[in-house]
Each structure stands twice: as structure tokens, then as C-alpha cells.
């Protein structure tokens, strides 16, 4: 199989690329990535010399660039689309970029699939499109209730994908993953931000009362769930991919502090909550388990502690992001300093 993996230099996309090349000796992967602030070729250093891997820099909204990447590879059997603006906080501050990539970019890929008769396209989405839920868990047939510009843009992409299947018979499907953690995650998200801040002796900016609940999924499990859907999923369907590990942000913070031997009172700084902050996410993964034979394998306690240790042991990776790029410094100042 030859894949075009869009957004393959990002956090989850790069994990998918590394993991699939390790698992499938007969797969070839073309990584197509715009290399915006969160796209990082360091994430792909472990496979950079693999002859089955190639990288093309480009924007999924640029149709000629997408076509050129496919032509240069001699055609592809499937497209897996990770390319997206993904950070809720940034979507509140800068929503337009999310519409461009998550909606218009997805539309471009759908046209490529339709006009070039690509065998399959998998759209990687998020559980955030369902919105918040007080009790129980969302299943794939529940209505979308996006509450941030990010989740609304992802929902728009999902709806286009499913509409192309209904209207054109496009060979597409969607996965909706829960909050994902692991190595190589850009340090604006909760776990890498808190871990790296703590390692540097800084403070951890906890939103509000810290009782917002997320379902945490290890990035390797997420990659395997996407693989299962790509190979076994029914076209036109949506599959939830969740970790089954619901934790409050306070609980995550406590684990990080315990692992690093730090004190809550001197390390945690509670800041003004972000607007429209969903209280609880929870998804049912019964469909993926029953139809795809997939379920998460990484124990949460082990996975989180291994992740904390990875950031501790790989300062070379995150230090240059946090201290040698104007983009990160500007974002941290604009978003967190104002919330103090």
C-alpha cells in the first residue's frame, strides 16, 4: 500500500507514519505537510532514512501541490488526512486559519479523491465535535454540538466528508479521537506544556478550577485505531477512537507533579478559564471494538509516566521550540500572561 499522509509531520500524524512503517514492511508513505508552527521534521527523524518514506512540503488547500505529490509518488492507494489547525485556544484567538485548513483544505482533498479515483480517504477528526456531556458517552450517531471555532471547523470537515460519500459515493470514512498524549506533542497542549514548564522550574497555568474532564488516549493507540479503520472500516462510517481514561485536569497535573517531585502550592498557578471551555468529553468506542477489533492497549498510568520521562530525557526536542522560536514566545505571552 502507498499512502499520502497529510499533516504527517505533526504530533499524531508523525506517530502514525513511524508506527505504520515499523508494522508494515510493504507500505510506502508520502508525508505531505505545510510545516506550520506545529509541523516538525524532527518528529520524523527515526524514519528519515527509510527508503519507503518521502517528504513533500505543501498545503492541502493547494490542489496543484497535492496533485504533484501524488504524481511524483506514482499514485497512491489511500489518503489519511491529519492536516489541521488543532489547538482550541488558538482557534479562539485566530479562527480564520482553522476554516482555511480544516474545511477548505479537506474539500480540496475530497475533490482529489473524487476526480482521481483514489481508493480510500480517512479523515482524522476529534471527539470535540460532539461537545460537552454531563453523563454517559457520545456514540457516532449523536448530533454534533461543536462549541469552539476549532471543533466547529473539524465538524465542518467531517460533514463534507460524509456528504461526499452520500452524494458522489466517495470512498471515505472518519475517525474521531479523544485527547491524545505522548512523545513529540507540541508544547502548547496541557501535558507537554505542564511537563516542560515544570522541568524548567516554571509554573503550570491551570484553567479555572481544573475540573474539566477529558478522555486520554496514548498516541500509539490512536495510530493503531486509525490503521484499523483504514483497513477494516466500512466506507461512509464514523468510528470513535477513545482511551477510556477520563481524568480531570487537576488529576493530570497531580500526576505530573508527583512524577517530578514537585509541590502543588508553589508550582501551580490557576488562571482565568478560557471562553466556552467544555466541561466533560466522553465517547463510546463500542463500534470500533466490535467492527474493527480495536481497543486501546497502553495502560494510562504507565503511558503518562513514560511520556513525562520522554520529555525529561529529550530536552533537545522541546527546548528549541520553546526558546528559539518567536512564534511560541509570542503565543505564550499573548495567551497566558493575559490570563494571570
C-alpha positions as CSV (number, residue, x, y, z in Angstrom):
1,X,0.0,0.0,0.0
2,X,1.2,3.5,-0.8
3,X,-0.3,6.3,1.4
4,X,-0.4,10.0,1.2
5,X,-0.3,11.1,4.8
6,X,-1.3,14.8,5.0
7,X,-0.2,16.6,8.2
8,X,2.3,13.7,8.7
9,X,4.9,16.0,10.5
10,X,2.5,16.8,13.3
11,X,2.1,15.0,16.6
12,X,-0.4,12.3,15.7
13,X,0.5,12.2,12.0
14,X,4.2,11.6,12.7
15,X,3.3,8.8,15.2
16,X,1.2,7.2,12.5
17,X,4.0,7.4,10.0
18,X,6.6,6.0,12.3
19,X,4.3,3.2,13.5
20,X,3.0,2.1,10.1
21,X,6.5,1.9,8.6
22,X,7.5,-0.3,11.6
23,X,4.5,-2.6,11.3
24,X,4.2,-2.9,7.5
25,X,7.3,-3.8,5.5
26,X,5.4,-3.5,2.2
27,X,3.9,0.0,2.9
28,X,5.3,3.3,1.4
29,X,4.4,6.6,2.9
30,X,4.5,10.1,1.3
31,X,4.3,12.6,4.1
32,X,2.7,15.9,2.9
33,X,2.9,18.8,5.3
34,X,2.8,22.5,5.2
35,X,5.2,22.7,8.2
36,X,3.3,25.4,10.1
37,X,4.4,26.0,13.6
38,X,3.4,22.6,14.9
39,X,4.8,20.6,12.0
40,X,8.3,19.4,12.8
41,X,10.6,17.2,10.7
42,X,12.4,16.3,14.0
43,X,9.3,14.2,14.7
44,X,10.2,12.1,11.6
45,X,14.0,11.7,12.3
46,X,13.5,8.0,13.2
47,X,12.3,7.2,9.7
48,X,14.1,9.9,7.7
49,X,16.5,7.4,6.1
50,X,13.9,4.8,5.4
51,X,13.6,4.3,1.5
52,X,9.8,3.7,1.9
53,X,9.4,7.2,3.3
54,X,9.4,10.5,1.5
55,X,8.5,14.1,2.4
56,X,6.8,16.8,0.3
57,X,6.2,20.2,1.7
58,X,2.8,21.6,0.7
59,X,-0.6,22.8,1.7
60,X,-3.7,20.6,1.5
61,X,-5.6,23.6,0.2
62,X,-3.2,23.9,-2.8
63,X,-4.7,21.5,-5.4
64,X,-1.7,21.6,-7.8
65,X,0.7,20.8,-4.9
66,X,-1.4,17.8,-3.8
67,X,-1.6,16.5,-7.4
68,X,2.1,16.9,-7.8
69,X,2.9,15.0,-4.7
70,X,0.7,12.1,-5.8
71,X,2.1,12.1,-9.3
72,X,5.7,12.1,-8.0
73,X,4.9,9.0,-5.9
74,X,3.4,7.2,-8.9
75,X,-0.1,7.4,-7.5
76,X,-1.4,6.5,-4.0
77,X,-3.8,3.9,-2.8
78,X,-5.2,6.0,0.0
79,X,-5.1,9.4,1.7
80,X,-5.0,9.8,5.5
81,X,-5.7,13.4,6.5
82,X,-4.2,14.6,9.8
83,X,-3.7,18.1,8.4
84,X,-5.5,20.6,10.6
85,X,-5.2,23.5,12.9
86,X,-5.8,21.8,16.2
87,X,-5.4,24.0,19.3
88,X,-8.7,25.2,20.8
89,X,-7.0,28.2,22.4
90,X,-5.6,29.4,19.1
91,X,-8.9,28.9,17.4
92,X,-10.4,31.4,19.9
93,X,-7.7,33.9,19.1
94,X,-7.2,33.3,15.4
95,X,-10.3,31.4,14.0
96,X,-9.7,32.1,10.2
97,X,-6.8,29.7,9.8
98,X,-8.9,26.9,11.1
99,X,-11.6,27.5,8.5
100,X,-9.0,27.6,5.7
101,X,-7.3,24.3,6.6
102,X,-9.9,22.2,8.4
103,X,-12.8,23.0,6.0
104,X,-11.4,24.3,2.7
105,X,-8.3,22.1,2.8
106,X,-10.5,19.0,3.4
107,X,-12.7,20.0,0.5
108,X,-9.6,20.1,-1.8
109,X,-8.6,16.5,-0.7
110,X,-12.2,15.3,-1.3
111,X,-12.0,16.7,-4.9
112,X,-8.7,14.9,-5.4
113,X,-10.2,11.6,-4.2
114,X,-13.3,12.0,-6.4
115,X,-11.5,13.1,-9.6
116,X,-8.5,10.8,-9.4
117,X,-10.5,7.8,-8.1
118,X,-8.3,7.3,-5.0
119,X,-9.2,4.1,-3.3
120,X,-9.9,5.4,0.1
121,X,-9.6,8.6,2.3
122,X,-9.7,8.6,6.0
123,X,-10.4,11.9,7.8
124,X,-8.9,12.1,11.2
125,X,-11.2,14.1,13.5
126,X,-11.9,14.7,17.2
127,X,-14.4,13.9,19.9
128,X,-14.7,17.6,20.5
129,X,-17.2,17.9,17.6
130,X,-19.8,16.3,19.9
131,X,-19.4,19.0,22.6
132,X,-19.7,18.5,26.3
133,X,-21.7,15.8,28.0
134,X,-22.7,15.6,31.7
135,X,-23.3,11.9,32.0
136,X,-22.9,8.9,29.7
137,X,-20.9,8.9,26.4
138,X,-21.4,10.0,22.9
139,X,-21.7,7.5,20.1
140,X,-21.2,8.0,16.4
141,X,-24.9,8.7,15.6
142,X,-25.2,11.5,18.2
143,X,-25.6,15.0,16.8
144,X,-22.7,17.4,16.5
145,X,-22.7,20.3,19.1
146,X,-19.4,22.0,18.4
147,X,-18.7,24.8,20.9
148,X,-15.3,26.3,19.8
149,X,-14.1,27.6,16.4
150,X,-11.7,24.6,16.4
151,X,-14.4,21.9,16.9
152,X,-16.8,23.7,14.5
153,X,-14.1,23.7,11.8
154,X,-13.5,20.0,12.4
155,X,-17.2,19.3,12.3
156,X,-17.4,21.1,9.0
157,X,-14.7,18.9,7.6
158,X,-16.5,15.8,8.8
159,X,-19.8,16.8,7.3
160,X,-18.1,17.4,4.0
161,X,-16.5,14.0,4.0
162,X,-19.8,12.3,4.8
163,X,-21.7,14.4,2.2
164,X,-19.2,13.4,-0.5
165,X,-19.9,9.7,0.3
166,X,-23.7,10.3,0.1
167,X,-23.6,12.5,-3.0
168,X,-20.7,11.1,-5.0
169,X,-20.1,7.7,-3.5
170,X,-16.6,8.8,-2.4
171,X,-14.7,6.1,-0.6
172,X,-14.3,7.9,2.7
173,X,-14.6,7.4,6.4
174,X,-14.0,9.4,9.6
175,X,-12.3,8.7,12.9
176,X,-13.0,10.8,16.0
177,X,-10.2,10.5,18.6
178,X,-10.2,11.6,22.2
179,X,-7.5,13.7,23.8
180,X,-4.2,12.3,22.7
181,X,-0.9,12.3,24.6
182,X,2.6,11.0,24.1
183,X,6.1,12.0,22.8
184,X,6.6,14.7,20.2
185,X,3.5,16.7,21.1
186,X,3.9,20.5,20.5
187,X,4.3,22.1,24.0
188,X,1.2,24.2,23.8
189,X,-1.1,21.4,24.9
190,X,-1.7,20.6,28.5
191,X,0.6,17.7,29.2
192,X,3.7,18.8,27.3
193,X,3.3,22.4,28.4
194,X,3.0,21.5,32.1
195,X,5.8,18.9,32.0
196,X,8.3,21.2,30.2
197,X,7.3,24.2,32.4
198,X,7.9,22.0,35.5
199,X,11.2,20.7,34.2
200,X,12.4,24.3,33.8
201,X,11.2,25.4,37.3
202,X,8.3,27.4,35.8
203,X,4.6,27.5,36.8
204,X,1.8,25.4,35.5
205,X,-1.2,27.6,34.3
206,X,-4.2,25.6,35.2
207,X,-7.5,26.8,33.8
208,X,-10.3,27.7,36.2
209,X,-11.0,25.1,38.9
210,X,-9.2,22.4,36.9
211,X,-12.2,20.0,37.0
212,X,-12.7,19.8,33.2
213,X,-12.7,16.1,32.2
214,X,-11.0,14.6,29.2
215,X,-10.6,11.0,28.0
216,X,-6.9,10.4,27.4
217,X,-5.6,8.2,24.6
218,X,-1.9,7.3,24.0
219,X,-0.7,8.3,20.6
220,X,0.3,4.8,19.7
221,X,-3.2,3.5,20.4
222,X,-4.6,6.4,18.4
223,X,-2.4,5.4,15.4
224,X,-3.5,1.8,15.7
225,X,-7.1,2.8,15.8
226,X,-6.7,4.8,12.6
227,X,-4.9,1.9,11.0
228,X,-7.8,-0.4,11.9
229,X,-10.4,2.0,10.5
230,X,-8.3,2.4,7.3
231,X,-8.0,-1.3,6.7
232,X,-11.3,-2.6,8.1
233,X,-13.7,0.3,8.3
234,X,-16.9,0.5,6.3
235,X,-17.0,3.4,3.9
236,X,-19.2,6.3,4.8
237,X,-19.0,5.4,8.5
238,X,-17.6,7.2,11.6
239,X,-15.6,5.5,14.3
240,X,-14.9,6.8,17.7
241,X,-11.3,6.1,18.9
242,X,-11.1,6.8,22.7
243,X,-8.8,5.8,25.5
244,X,-11.4,5.0,28.2
245,X,-9.3,7.1,30.7
246,X,-11.4,10.0,31.9
247,X,-9.4,12.4,34.2
248,X,-9.8,15.9,35.3
249,X,-7.1,18.4,34.5
250,X,-6.3,18.6,38.2
251,X,-5.6,14.8,38.3
252,X,-3.3,15.1,35.3
253,X,-1.5,18.0,37.0
254,X,-1.1,16.0,40.2
255,X,0.4,13.0,38.4
256,X,3.0,15.3,36.7
257,X,3.9,16.9,39.9
258,X,4.3,13.6,41.7
259,X,6.4,12.1,39.0
260,X,8.7,15.2,39.0
261,X,8.7,15.5,42.8
262,X,7.2,19.0,42.9
263,X,4.7,20.8,45.2
264,X,1.3,22.0,44.1
265,X,1.2,25.2,46.1
266,X,4.5,26.5,44.7
267,X,4.2,25.2,41.1
268,X,0.5,25.5,40.0
269,X,-0.9,28.9,39.0
270,X,-4.7,28.9,38.5
271,X,-5.6,31.3,35.7
272,X,-8.8,32.6,34.1
273,X,-10.6,29.8,32.3
274,X,-10.8,30.0,28.5
275,X,-14.1,31.1,26.9
276,X,-16.6,28.3,26.2
277,X,-14.5,25.6,27.9
278,X,-16.3,22.3,27.6
279,X,-16.7,20.5,30.9
280,X,-16.5,16.9,30.0
281,X,-15.8,14.8,26.9
282,X,-16.7,11.1,26.7
283,X,-17.1,8.8,23.8
284,X,-18.2,5.2,23.4
285,X,-15.9,3.1,21.4
286,X,-18.1,0.0,21.2
287,X,-18.4,0.3,17.4
288,X,-14.6,0.3,16.9
289,X,-14.2,-2.6,19.2
290,X,-17.0,-4.7,17.6
291,X,-16.4,-3.8,13.9
292,X,-12.7,-3.2,13.8
293,X,-11.4,-5.4,16.7
294,X,-9.6,-2.3,18.1
295,X,-9.2,-1.3,21.7
296,X,-6.5,0.7,23.5
297,X,-3.5,-1.3,24.8
298,X,-1.4,1.2,26.7
299,X,-2.1,1.4,30.4
300,X,-2.8,5.1,31.2
301,X,-0.6,5.3,34.3
302,X,2.3,3.7,32.5
303,X,1.8,5.7,29.4
304,X,1.6,9.1,31.1
305,X,4.7,8.4,33.2
306,X,6.6,7.2,30.2
307,X,5.6,10.4,28.4
308,X,6.7,12.6,31.3
309,X,10.1,10.8,31.2
310,X,10.4,11.2,27.4
311,X,10.1,15.0,27.8
312,X,12.6,14.9,30.6
313,X,15.1,12.9,28.5
314,X,14.5,14.8,25.2
315,X,15.0,18.4,26.1
316,X,16.8,18.9,22.8
317,X,13.4,18.4,21.1
318,X,11.3,20.9,23.0
319,X,13.8,23.4,24.2
320,X,14.4,24.8,20.7
321,X,10.6,25.1,20.2
322,X,10.1,27.0,23.5
323,X,13.2,29.1,23.5
324,X,14.3,29.5,19.9
325,X,11.2,30.3,18.0
326,X,9.5,33.7,18.1
327,X,6.1,32.1,17.4
328,X,6.0,30.1,20.7
329,X,7.2,33.0,22.8
330,X,4.7,35.4,21.2
331,X,1.8,32.9,21.8
332,X,2.7,32.2,25.4
333,X,2.9,35.9,26.1
334,X,-0.4,36.8,24.4
335,X,-2.4,33.9,25.8
336,X,-1.1,33.0,29.2
337,X,0.3,36.3,30.5
338,X,-3.0,38.0,29.9
339,X,-4.8,35.3,31.9
340,X,-2.7,35.7,35.1
